């Protein structure tokens, strides 16, 4: 039977470290306020917010190089690309085709996933389906973000802008029939669009008339329309409810229990959410991996970056049972359970 196995993984973050104290120079905030509410101490931003080279696709490219190296493959071995991001280089086309060109892949298919914080989980689910249907053999799955170019670094936007960071993670998901390799055991994906306005960026979009508004009445376009907005308490309330639900769904579908888990990697949205879910699920600290403290919320990139670091640090070993879960804008949420 064909199985989907994680053959290689890698991540990349820009060198520029932005601390809470750095942000305090731009807006009325401080390290204590940010740490208490989010758990974040620092994040990475590209050095120049207007840099045309250090882009989302570039971050994905750097992470993909590492994933391919670990997998022992070249770009020519990749059959398909699934690229998850909410901050693409262009409004269109998506980053998948840009990555295909950067890597020098053949004229393979490249799919972009726009599911924000749940993007990587959705992308893995799509890649898993392609592999198990025998459509493709080696799929590059990427989550990458460049948030720093589109955040409101003023007092008005501080509730959102202190949270997000830049970076990318990538995995090579390959088909295998070997008993010695891991397998994706279960996936689930959910959505609830009635809460779209609770966490969103309205521009550019057909609903709000980007071109006409900006051309004819730019003085009436507000920061709340251009920049990300979030009802923090509302999102927190739903996240801590949906996380346990999707986690249990994934475990039960595979005939597993919480006790069977070797590692749980939540989307790095907020350390307080992760800690709440950890306590609710009865998971010990050594079975939950968080790195939001140093990278912030990198949205679609957060899970692959965390997975890459956990493997590099020896906290996940071959054969371990790993659960990835995410919740975010849409609302969307979901999980992937696999043996590494």
VOMI-541570 format. One record per residue (C-alpha): z, y, x; residue in three letters. Coordinates in Angstrom, 2 decimals, decimal comma. Each point is the difference from the previous one (the first is absolute). Example, Ala and Ser with C-alpha at 12.3 -4.5 7.8 and 13.67 -1.06 7.14 Angstrom:
VOMI-541570
atom pz->7,80 | py->-4,50 | px->12,30 | vexnu->ALA
atom pz->-0,66 | py->3,44 | px->1,37 | vexnu->SER
end
This chain:
VOMI-541570
atom pz->0,00 | py->0,00 | px->0,00 | vexnu->UNK
atom pz->-0,90 | py->3,47 | px->1,28 | vexnu->UNK
atom pz->3,01 | py->2,18 | px->0,84 | vexnu->UNK
atom pz->0,31 | py->3,68 | px->0,85 | vexnu->UNK
atom pz->1,94 | py->0,53 | px->3,19 | vexnu->UNK
atom pz->1,00 | py->3,13 | px->1,92 | vexnu->UNK
atom pz->-1,77 | py->-0,57 | px->3,30 | vexnu->UNK
atom pz->0,54 | py->3,36 | px->1,63 | vexnu->UNK
atom pz->1,86 | py->3,24 | px->-0,63 | vexnu->UNK
atom pz->0,32 | py->3,41 | px->1,59 | vexnu->UNK
atom pz->1,12 | py->3,54 | px->-0,69 | vexnu->UNK
atom pz->-0,54 | py->3,49 | px->1,32 | vexnu->UNK
atom pz->1,86 | py->3,29 | px->-0,44 | vexnu->UNK
atom pz->-0,80 | py->3,38 | px->1,60 | vexnu->UNK
atom pz->2,13 | py->1,10 | px->2,94 | vexnu->UNK
atom pz->1,20 | py->3,21 | px->-1,64 | vexnu->UNK
atom pz->3,60 | py->-0,50 | px->-1,22 | vexnu->UNK
atom pz->1,21 | py->2,41 | px->-2,69 | vexnu->UNK
atom pz->3,77 | py->0,00 | px->-0,45 | vexnu->UNK
atom pz->2,01 | py->1,29 | px->-2,92 | vexnu->UNK
atom pz->1,04 | py->2,91 | px->2,19 | vexnu->UNK
atom pz->-3,67 | py->0,82 | px->0,57 | vexnu->UNK
atom pz->-0,57 | py->0,18 | px->-3,76 | vexnu->UNK
atom pz->3,05 | py->2,23 | px->-0,37 | vexnu->UNK
atom pz->-1,95 | py->2,64 | px->1,95 | vexnu->UNK
atom pz->-2,70 | py->0,00 | px->-2,70 | vexnu->UNK
atom pz->2,07 | py->-0,18 | px->-3,18 | vexnu->UNK
atom pz->3,56 | py->0,29 | px->-1,26 | vexnu->UNK
atom pz->1,34 | py->-3,47 | px->0,77 | vexnu->UNK
atom pz->2,05 | py->-1,82 | px->2,63 | vexnu->UNK
atom pz->0,47 | py->-3,41 | px->1,56 | vexnu->UNK
atom pz->3,02 | py->-0,88 | px->-2,15 | vexnu->UNK
atom pz->-1,81 | py->0,80 | px->-3,28 | vexnu->UNK
atom pz->-3,08 | py->-2,06 | px->0,88 | vexnu->UNK
atom pz->1,94 | py->-2,93 | px->1,45 | vexnu->UNK
atom pz->2,38 | py->-0,24 | px->-2,94 | vexnu->UNK
atom pz->-2,80 | py->-0,07 | px->-2,58 | vexnu->UNK
atom pz->-2,66 | py->-2,05 | px->1,79 | vexnu->UNK
atom pz->1,45 | py->-1,63 | px->3,11 | vexnu->UNK
atom pz->-2,79 | py->1,59 | px->2,06 | vexnu->UNK
atom pz->0,81 | py->1,50 | px->3,41 | vexnu->UNK
atom pz->-3,54 | py->0,57 | px->1,28 | vexnu->UNK
atom pz->-3,64 | py->-0,71 | px->-0,74 | vexnu->UNK
atom pz->-3,34 | py->0,16 | px->1,82 | vexnu->UNK
atom pz->-2,61 | py->2,68 | px->-0,69 | vexnu->UNK
atom pz->-3,30 | py->0,45 | px->1,76 | vexnu->UNK
atom pz->0,40 | py->2,75 | px->2,56 | vexnu->UNK
atom pz->-2,48 | py->2,37 | px->-1,65 | vexnu->UNK
atom pz->-0,10 | py->0,11 | px->-3,81 | vexnu->UNK
atom pz->-3,65 | py->1,09 | px->0,17 | vexnu->UNK
atom pz->-1,11 | py->-2,65 | px->2,50 | vexnu->UNK
atom pz->-3,37 | py->-1,44 | px->-1,03 | vexnu->UNK
atom pz->0,28 | py->-3,03 | px->2,30 | vexnu->UNK
atom pz->3,55 | py->-1,32 | px->-0,53 | vexnu->UNK
atom pz->-0,69 | py->-1,04 | px->-3,58 | vexnu->UNK
atom pz->1,04 | py->-2,76 | px->-2,38 | vexnu->UNK
atom pz->-2,99 | py->-2,15 | px->0,94 | vexnu->UNK
atom pz->0,81 | py->0,56 | px->3,70 | vexnu->UNK
atom pz->3,59 | py->-1,13 | px->-0,53 | vexnu->UNK
atom pz->-1,33 | py->-3,07 | px->-1,79 | vexnu->UNK
atom pz->-2,38 | py->-0,64 | px->2,88 | vexnu->UNK
atom pz->2,79 | py->0,07 | px->2,59 | vexnu->UNK
atom pz->2,17 | py->-2,37 | px->-2,06 | vexnu->UNK
atom pz->-2,98 | py->-2,30 | px->-0,59 | vexnu->UNK
atom pz->-0,71 | py->-0,28 | px->3,72 | vexnu->UNK
atom pz->3,50 | py->-1,37 | px->0,51 | vexnu->UNK
atom pz->-0,25 | py->-2,39 | px->-2,93 | vexnu->UNK
atom pz->-3,32 | py->-1,36 | px->1,25 | vexnu->UNK
atom pz->1,38 | py->-0,44 | px->3,51 | vexnu->UNK
atom pz->2,98 | py->-1,98 | px->-1,31 | vexnu->UNK
atom pz->-2,31 | py->-2,12 | px->-2,16 | vexnu->UNK
atom pz->-2,29 | py->-0,74 | px->2,97 | vexnu->UNK
atom pz->-2,98 | py->1,30 | px->-1,95 | vexnu->UNK
atom pz->-2,58 | py->2,76 | px->0,38 | vexnu->UNK
atom pz->-1,34 | py->2,42 | px->-2,58 | vexnu->UNK
atom pz->-3,07 | py->-2,23 | px->-0,33 | vexnu->UNK
atom pz->2,22 | py->-2,79 | px->-1,34 | vexnu->UNK
atom pz->1,15 | py->2,10 | px->-2,96 | vexnu->UNK
atom pz->-1,77 | py->-0,76 | px->-3,29 | vexnu->UNK
atom pz->1,55 | py->2,70 | px->-2,20 | vexnu->UNK
atom pz->2,26 | py->3,07 | px->0,13 | vexnu->UNK
atom pz->2,58 | py->1,06 | px->-2,57 | vexnu->UNK
atom pz->1,36 | py->3,48 | px->0,78 | vexnu->UNK
atom pz->2,98 | py->1,41 | px->-1,94 | vexnu->UNK
atom pz->0,73 | py->3,74 | px->0,15 | vexnu->UNK
atom pz->0,69 | py->3,05 | px->-2,15 | vexnu->UNK
atom pz->-1,01 | py->2,42 | px->2,78 | vexnu->UNK
atom pz->-3,61 | py->-0,89 | px->0,90 | vexnu->UNK
atom pz->-2,08 | py->1,92 | px->2,52 | vexnu->UNK
atom pz->-2,39 | py->1,05 | px->-2,78 | vexnu->UNK
atom pz->0,39 | py->0,28 | px->-3,75 | vexnu->UNK
atom pz->-2,86 | py->-2,49 | px->0,19 | vexnu->UNK
atom pz->-1,11 | py->-2,23 | px->1,64 | vexnu->UNK
atom pz->3,14 | py->-2,01 | px->0,64 | vexnu->UNK
atom pz->1,54 | py->-0,93 | px->3,32 | vexnu->UNK
atom pz->-1,19 | py->-3,62 | px->-0,10 | vexnu->UNK
atom pz->-3,55 | py->0,86 | px->1,03 | vexnu->UNK
atom pz->1,23 | py->2,44 | px->2,66 | vexnu->UNK
atom pz->2,13 | py->-2,77 | px->1,50 | vexnu->UNK
atom pz->-2,96 | py->-2,40 | px->-0,12 | vexnu->UNK
atom pz->-1,98 | py->2,48 | px->2,11 | vexnu->UNK
atom pz->2,86 | py->0,73 | px->2,42 | vexnu->UNK
atom pz->0,61 | py->-3,67 | px->0,68 | vexnu->UNK
atom pz->-3,69 | py->-0,88 | px->0,26 | vexnu->UNK
atom pz->0,16 | py->-2,71 | px->-2,64 | vexnu->UNK
atom pz->-3,19 | py->-1,42 | px->-1,45 | vexnu->UNK
atom pz->-1,16 | py->1,37 | px->-3,37 | vexnu->UNK
atom pz->2,90 | py->-1,64 | px->-1,79 | vexnu->UNK
atom pz->1,55 | py->1,13 | px->-3,27 | vexnu->UNK
atom pz->2,75 | py->2,62 | px->0,09 | vexnu->UNK
atom pz->2,26 | py->0,58 | px->-2,99 | vexnu->UNK
atom pz->2,40 | py->2,91 | px->-0,46 | vexnu->UNK
atom pz->3,24 | py->-0,41 | px->-1,98 | vexnu->UNK
atom pz->1,62 | py->3,06 | px->-1,58 | vexnu->UNK
atom pz->3,41 | py->-1,27 | px->-1,05 | vexnu->UNK
atom pz->2,14 | py->2,30 | px->2,10 | vexnu->UNK
atom pz->3,35 | py->-1,58 | px->0,94 | vexnu->UNK
atom pz->-1,07 | py->-3,37 | px->-1,40 | vexnu->UNK
atom pz->-3,38 | py->0,21 | px->1,72 | vexnu->UNK
atom pz->0,63 | py->-2,54 | px->2,73 | vexnu->UNK
atom pz->1,45 | py->-2,59 | px->-2,38 | vexnu->UNK
atom pz->-3,03 | py->0,42 | px->-2,27 | vexnu->UNK
atom pz->-2,33 | py->-0,19 | px->3,02 | vexnu->UNK
atom pz->1,59 | py->-3,24 | px->1,21 | vexnu->UNK
atom pz->-0,31 | py->-1,46 | px->-3,49 | vexnu->UNK
atom pz->-3,73 | py->0,80 | px->-0,08 | vexnu->UNK
atom pz->-0,58 | py->-1,44 | px->3,47 | vexnu->UNK
atom pz->1,96 | py->-3,15 | px->-0,87 | vexnu->UNK
atom pz->-2,16 | py->-0,57 | px->-3,09 | vexnu->UNK
atom pz->-3,21 | py->0,39 | px->2,03 | vexnu->UNK
atom pz->1,18 | py->-2,49 | px->2,60 | vexnu->UNK
atom pz->1,28 | py->-2,62 | px->-2,42 | vexnu->UNK
atom pz->-3,27 | py->0,22 | px->-1,94 | vexnu->UNK
atom pz->-1,80 | py->-0,73 | px->3,31 | vexnu->UNK
atom pz->-1,92 | py->3,27 | px->-0,23 | vexnu->UNK
atom pz->1,14 | py->1,26 | px->3,43 | vexnu->UNK
atom pz->1,73 | py->-1,52 | px->3,01 | vexnu->UNK
atom pz->1,49 | py->2,91 | px->1,96 | vexnu->UNK
atom pz->1,03 | py->3,17 | px->-1,83 | vexnu->UNK
atom pz->1,42 | py->3,13 | px->1,57 | vexnu->UNK
atom pz->2,64 | py->1,55 | px->-2,27 | vexnu->UNK
atom pz->1,06 | py->3,53 | px->0,91 | vexnu->UNK
atom pz->2,55 | py->2,49 | px->-1,31 | vexnu->UNK
atom pz->-0,25 | py->3,46 | px->1,55 | vexnu->UNK
atom pz->1,08 | py->3,54 | px->-0,86 | vexnu->UNK
atom pz->-0,21 | py->3,56 | px->1,31 | vexnu->UNK
atom pz->2,44 | py->1,76 | px->-2,28 | vexnu->UNK
atom pz->0,80 | py->2,94 | px->2,26 | vexnu->UNK
atom pz->-3,25 | py->1,88 | px->-0,72 | vexnu->UNK
atom pz->0,75 | py->0,23 | px->-3,74 | vexnu->UNK
atom pz->3,69 | py->0,76 | px->-0,36 | vexnu->UNK
atom pz->1,66 | py->3,22 | px->-1,17 | vexnu->UNK
atom pz->2,34 | py->1,00 | px->2,84 | vexnu->UNK
atom pz->1,75 | py->2,68 | px->-2,03 | vexnu->UNK
atom pz->3,25 | py->0,04 | px->-1,96 | vexnu->UNK
atom pz->-2,01 | py->-0,76 | px->-3,13 | vexnu->UNK
atom pz->-1,36 | py->-3,24 | px->1,44 | vexnu->UNK
atom pz->2,93 | py->-1,15 | px->2,14 | vexnu->UNK
atom pz->1,11 | py->-2,76 | px->-2,40 | vexnu->UNK
atom pz->-3,26 | py->-1,84 | px->0,73 | vexnu->UNK
atom pz->-1,06 | py->1,27 | px->3,41 | vexnu->UNK
atom pz->3,09 | py->-1,22 | px->1,88 | vexnu->UNK
atom pz->-0,73 | py->-3,58 | px->-1,05 | vexnu->UNK
atom pz->-3,51 | py->-0,78 | px->1,22 | vexnu->UNK
atom pz->-1,45 | py->-0,95 | px->3,38 | vexnu->UNK
atom pz->-3,28 | py->-1,09 | px->1,60 | vexnu->UNK
atom pz->-0,97 | py->-3,41 | px->1,34 | vexnu->UNK
atom pz->-1,84 | py->-3,26 | px->-0,57 | vexnu->UNK
atom pz->0,42 | py->-3,74 | px->-0,05 | vexnu->UNK
atom pz->-2,56 | py->-2,80 | px->-0,14 | vexnu->UNK
atom pz->-0,11 | py->-3,75 | px->-0,36 | vexnu->UNK
atom pz->-2,71 | py->-2,59 | px->0,45 | vexnu->UNK
atom pz->0,22 | py->-2,42 | px->-2,91 | vexnu->UNK
atom pz->-1,89 | py->-3,21 | px->0,75 | vexnu->UNK
atom pz->-0,96 | py->-3,20 | px->-1,77 | vexnu->UNK
atom pz->1,65 | py->-3,16 | px->1,28 | vexnu->UNK
atom pz->0,31 | py->-3,64 | px->-0,96 | vexnu->UNK
atom pz->2,57 | py->-0,77 | px->2,69 | vexnu->UNK
atom pz->3,49 | py->-1,20 | px->-0,92 | vexnu->UNK
atom pz->1,31 | py->1,93 | px->2,99 | vexnu->UNK
atom pz->-0,80 | py->3,46 | px->-1,35 | vexnu->UNK
atom pz->1,64 | py->2,15 | px->-2,64 | vexnu->UNK
atom pz->-1,20 | py->0,60 | px->-3,51 | vexnu->UNK
atom pz->0,17 | py->2,67 | px->-2,68 | vexnu->UNK
atom pz->2,03 | py->-1,74 | px->-2,68 | vexnu->UNK
atom pz->-0,06 | py->2,53 | px->-2,84 | vexnu->UNK
atom pz->-1,09 | py->3,52 | px->-0,88 | vexnu->UNK
atom pz->0,59 | py->2,26 | px->-2,97 | vexnu->UNK
atom pz->-1,17 | py->3,49 | px->-0,92 | vexnu->UNK
atom pz->1,10 | py->2,30 | px->-2,83 | vexnu->UNK
atom pz->-0,62 | py->3,52 | px->-1,30 | vexnu->UNK
atom pz->1,35 | py->2,47 | px->-2,57 | vexnu->UNK
atom pz->-2,31 | py->2,98 | px->-0,19 | vexnu->UNK
atom pz->1,97 | py->1,96 | px->-2,57 | vexnu->UNK
atom pz->2,16 | py->1,28 | px->2,86 | vexnu->UNK
atom pz->-2,90 | py->1,27 | px->2,12 | vexnu->UNK
atom pz->1,16 | py->3,62 | px->-0,06 | vexnu->UNK
atom pz->3,45 | py->-0,87 | px->1,36 | vexnu->UNK
atom pz->-1,46 | py->-0,51 | px->3,49 | vexnu->UNK
atom pz->-3,47 | py->1,33 | px->0,67 | vexnu->UNK
atom pz->-2,36 | py->2,46 | px->1,64 | vexnu->UNK
atom pz->-2,16 | py->1,68 | px->-2,64 | vexnu->UNK
atom pz->-2,74 | py->1,51 | px->2,20 | vexnu->UNK
atom pz->-2,74 | py->-0,86 | px->0,64 | vexnu->UNK
atom pz->-0,64 | py->-1,73 | px->-3,29 | vexnu->UNK
atom pz->-2,32 | py->0,20 | px->-2,98 | vexnu->UNK
atom pz->2,91 | py->0,64 | px->-2,36 | vexnu->UNK
atom pz->0,95 | py->3,30 | px->1,64 | vexnu->UNK
atom pz->-3,41 | py->1,38 | px->0,92 | vexnu->UNK
atom pz->0,29 | py->0,34 | px->3,76 | vexnu->UNK
atom pz->-3,22 | py->1,87 | px->0,77 | vexnu->UNK
atom pz->0,07 | py->2,48 | px->-2,90 | vexnu->UNK
atom pz->3,67 | py->0,81 | px->0,36 | vexnu->UNK
atom pz->-0,19 | py->0,57 | px->3,74 | vexnu->UNK
atom pz->-3,25 | py->1,96 | px->-0,22 | vexnu->UNK
atom pz->0,68 | py->2,17 | px->-3,04 | vexnu->UNK
atom pz->3,77 | py->0,46 | px->-0,09 | vexnu->UNK
atom pz->1,58 | py->-1,10 | px->3,30 | vexnu->UNK
atom pz->2,91 | py->2,38 | px->-0,53 | vexnu->UNK
atom pz->1,07 | py->-2,05 | px->-3,04 | vexnu->UNK
atom pz->0,04 | py->-3,36 | px->1,80 | vexnu->UNK
atom pz->3,64 | py->-0,89 | px->0,64 | vexnu->UNK
atom pz->1,58 | py->-2,00 | px->2,82 | vexnu->UNK
atom pz->1,19 | py->-2,54 | px->-2,58 | vexnu->UNK
atom pz->-3,64 | py->-0,71 | px->-0,85 | vexnu->UNK
atom pz->-1,25 | py->-0,29 | px->3,58 | vexnu->UNK
atom pz->2,90 | py->-1,80 | px->1,69 | vexnu->UNK
atom pz->1,80 | py->-3,26 | px->-0,87 | vexnu->UNK
atom pz->2,68 | py->0,29 | px->-2,69 | vexnu->UNK
atom pz->2,73 | py->-2,52 | px->-0,73 | vexnu->UNK
atom pz->2,77 | py->-0,39 | px->-2,55 | vexnu->UNK
atom pz->2,32 | py->-1,57 | px->2,54 | vexnu->UNK
atom pz->2,81 | py->-1,23 | px->-2,25 | vexnu->UNK
atom pz->-2,47 | py->-1,44 | px->-2,50 | vexnu->UNK
atom pz->-1,92 | py->-1,85 | px->2,72 | vexnu->UNK
atom pz->3,22 | py->-1,33 | px->1,54 | vexnu->UNK
atom pz->1,18 | py->-1,34 | px->-3,37 | vexnu->UNK
atom pz->-3,23 | py->-1,90 | px->-0,60 | vexnu->UNK
atom pz->-0,32 | py->-1,24 | px->3,58 | vexnu->UNK
atom pz->3,40 | py->-1,68 | px->0,07 | vexnu->UNK
atom pz->-0,89 | py->-1,75 | px->-3,27 | vexnu->UNK
atom pz->-3,52 | py->-1,13 | px->0,92 | vexnu->UNK
atom pz->0,76 | py->-1,14 | px->3,54 | vexnu->UNK
atom pz->2,30 | py->-2,89 | px->-1,03 | vexnu->UNK
atom pz->-2,37 | py->-0,99 | px->-2,81 | vexnu->UNK
atom pz->-3,05 | py->-0,34 | px->2,23 | vexnu->UNK
atom pz->2,05 | py->-1,72 | px->2,71 | vexnu->UNK
atom pz->1,32 | py->-2,64 | px->-2,38 | vexnu->UNK
atom pz->-3,44 | py->-0,50 | px->-1,51 | vexnu->UNK
atom pz->-1,44 | py->-0,73 | px->3,44 | vexnu->UNK
atom pz->2,79 | py->-2,42 | px->0,92 | vexnu->UNK
atom pz->-0,03 | py->-1,86 | px->-3,30 | vexnu->UNK
atom pz->-3,80 | py->-0,39 | px->0,08 | vexnu->UNK
atom pz->0,36 | py->-1,80 | px->3,33 | vexnu->UNK
atom pz->3,05 | py->-2,04 | px->-0,99 | vexnu->UNK
atom pz->2,19 | py->1,92 | px->2,46 | vexnu->UNK
atom pz->3,34 | py->1,78 | px->-0,24 | vexnu->UNK
atom pz->1,47 | py->3,09 | px->1,64 | vexnu->UNK
atom pz->1,98 | py->-2,31 | px->2,28 | vexnu->UNK
atom pz->-3,27 | py->-1,44 | px->1,35 | vexnu->UNK
atom pz->-1,16 | py->3,37 | px->1,32 | vexnu->UNK
atom pz->0,01 | py->0,64 | px->3,74 | vexnu->UNK
atom pz->-1,09 | py->3,63 | px->-0,29 | vexnu->UNK
atom pz->-0,54 | py->2,57 | px->-2,72 | vexnu->UNK
atom pz->-2,11 | py->3,06 | px->0,84 | vexnu->UNK
atom pz->0,02 | py->2,67 | px->-2,70 | vexnu->UNK
atom pz->-2,38 | py->2,92 | px->-0,08 | vexnu->UNK
atom pz->1,76 | py->2,70 | px->1,99 | vexnu->UNK
atom pz->0,36 | py->2,56 | px->-2,78 | vexnu->UNK
atom pz->3,66 | py->0,90 | px->0,29 | vexnu->UNK
atom pz->2,79 | py->-1,75 | px->1,91 | vexnu->UNK
atom pz->2,31 | py->0,42 | px->-3,02 | vexnu->UNK
atom pz->-2,44 | py->-1,96 | px->-2,19 | vexnu->UNK
atom pz->-0,24 | py->-2,79 | px->2,60 | vexnu->UNK
atom pz->3,78 | py->-0,20 | px->0,32 | vexnu->UNK
atom pz->0,48 | py->-0,06 | px->-3,78 | vexnu->UNK
atom pz->-2,53 | py->-2,84 | px->-0,36 | vexnu->UNK
atom pz->1,51 | py->-1,89 | px->2,93 | vexnu->UNK
atom pz->3,43 | py->0,12 | px->-1,63 | vexnu->UNK
atom pz->-1,32 | py->-0,92 | px->-3,44 | vexnu->UNK
atom pz->-1,87 | py->-3,01 | px->1,37 | vexnu->UNK
atom pz->2,92 | py->-1,11 | px->2,17 | vexnu->UNK
atom pz->-1,97 | py->0,12 | px->3,25 | vexnu->UNK
atom pz->1,83 | py->0,27 | px->3,35 | vexnu->UNK
atom pz->-1,00 | py->2,83 | px->2,35 | vexnu->UNK
atom pz->-1,69 | py->-2,34 | px->2,46 | vexnu->UNK
atom pz->-2,47 | py->-1,06 | px->-2,70 | vexnu->UNK
atom pz->-1,21 | py->3,51 | px->-0,86 | vexnu->UNK
atom pz->-2,11 | py->2,10 | px->2,36 | vexnu->UNK
atom pz->-0,06 | py->3,79 | px->-0,28 | vexnu->UNK
atom pz->-1,54 | py->2,54 | px->2,37 | vexnu->UNK
atom pz->-0,29 | py->3,02 | px->-2,30 | vexnu->UNK
atom pz->2,65 | py->1,67 | px->2,15 | vexnu->UNK
atom pz->-2,54 | py->0,68 | px->2,74 | vexnu->UNK
atom pz->-3,34 | py->0,05 | px->-1,83 | vexnu->UNK
atom pz->0,75 | py->1,40 | px->-3,45 | vexnu->UNK
atom pz->-2,06 | py->-1,19 | px->-2,95 | vexnu->UNK
atom pz->-3,48 | py->-0,88 | px->1,22 | vexnu->UNK
atom pz->-1,06 | py->-1,22 | px->-3,46 | vexnu->UNK
atom pz->-2,71 | py->-2,70 | px->0,32 | vexnu->UNK
atom pz->0,77 | py->-0,30 | px->3,72 | vexnu->UNK
atom pz->3,74 | py->-0,57 | px->-0,33 | vexnu->UNK
atom pz->0,02 | py->-3,75 | px->-0,67 | vexnu->UNK
atom pz->-2,48 | py->-1,00 | px->2,74 | vexnu->UNK
atom pz->1,74 | py->2,28 | px->2,53 | vexnu->UNK
atom pz->3,36 | py->-1,56 | px->-0,86 | vexnu->UNK
atom pz->-1,44 | py->-3,53 | px->0,03 | vexnu->UNK
atom pz->-1,62 | py->0,63 | px->3,38 | vexnu->UNK
atom pz->3,24 | py->1,33 | px->1,49 | vexnu->UNK
atom pz->2,10 | py->-2,82 | px->-1,44 | vexnu->UNK
atom pz->-2,32 | py->-2,60 | px->1,54 | vexnu->UNK
atom pz->-0,13 | py->1,84 | px->3,35 | vexnu->UNK
atom pz->3,81 | py->0,15 | px->0,09 | vexnu->UNK
atom pz->0,30 | py->-3,73 | px->-0,68 | vexnu->UNK
atom pz->1,64 | py->0,49 | px->-3,37 | vexnu->UNK
atom pz->-2,82 | py->-1,96 | px->-1,68 | vexnu->UNK
atom pz->-1,21 | py->-3,23 | px->1,56 | vexnu->UNK
atom pz->-2,76 | py->-2,45 | px->-0,86 | vexnu->UNK
atom pz->0,99 | py->-2,04 | px->-3,03 | vexnu->UNK
atom pz->2,36 | py->2,63 | px->-1,42 | vexnu->UNK
atom pz->-0,13 | py->0,77 | px->-3,72 | vexnu->UNK
atom pz->-0,78 | py->3,71 | px->-0,38 | vexnu->UNK
atom pz->-0,07 | py->2,16 | px->-3,14 | vexnu->UNK
atom pz->-1,82 | py->3,34 | px->-0,17 | vexnu->UNK
atom pz->0,66 | py->2,22 | px->-3,03 | vexnu->UNK
atom pz->-1,03 | py->3,52 | px->-0,95 | vexnu->UNK
atom pz->0,40 | py->2,54 | px->-2,79 | vexnu->UNK
atom pz->-1,65 | py->3,38 | px->-0,30 | vexnu->UNK
atom pz->-2,26 | py->2,51 | px->-1,66 | vexnu->UNK
atom pz->-1,93 | py->-1,17 | px->-3,00 | vexnu->UNK
atom pz->2,50 | py->-1,47 | px->-0,61 | vexnu->UNK
atom pz->-1,12 | py->-3,13 | px->1,85 | vexnu->UNK
atom pz->2,05 | py->-2,77 | px->1,55 | vexnu->UNK
atom pz->-0,41 | py->-3,51 | px->1,33 | vexnu->UNK
atom pz->0,91 | py->-2,64 | px->2,59 | vexnu->UNK
atom pz->-1,50 | py->-2,45 | px->2,46 | vexnu->UNK
atom pz->1,99 | py->-3,08 | px->1,04 | vexnu->UNK
atom pz->-1,22 | py->-1,94 | px->3,02 | vexnu->UNK
atom pz->0,93 | py->-2,38 | px->2,77 | vexnu->UNK
atom pz->-0,74 | py->1,71 | px->3,30 | vexnu->UNK
end
